[in-house]
Amino acid sequence: MPELWHILIFLLIGLVAGWAAGMVMKGHSFGLVGNLIVGCIGALLGGLLFSLLKISIGVEPLIMNLIAAFVGAIVLLLLLPVLRKYTGQ
């Protein structure tokens, strides 16, 4: 079971990544809670993508996790309109 500080760091990375992705993708900011959700889902998606593509850069693990979360959040924001189209919302 993960320790509390691992969860807090994951949430902080998700919040920063979601906020940064919302700034880069103009008009995609969802507020504090929305950015946290986008960033956390982006962190999972980015981690999966980086793992599948075997992407690794020689930086601190925290920075690598932030970059992966940011990339994942951008991908998620790009996919949201497509997902909305197919779900009818």
Beta strands, then each sheet from edge to edge (+ up, - down):
end
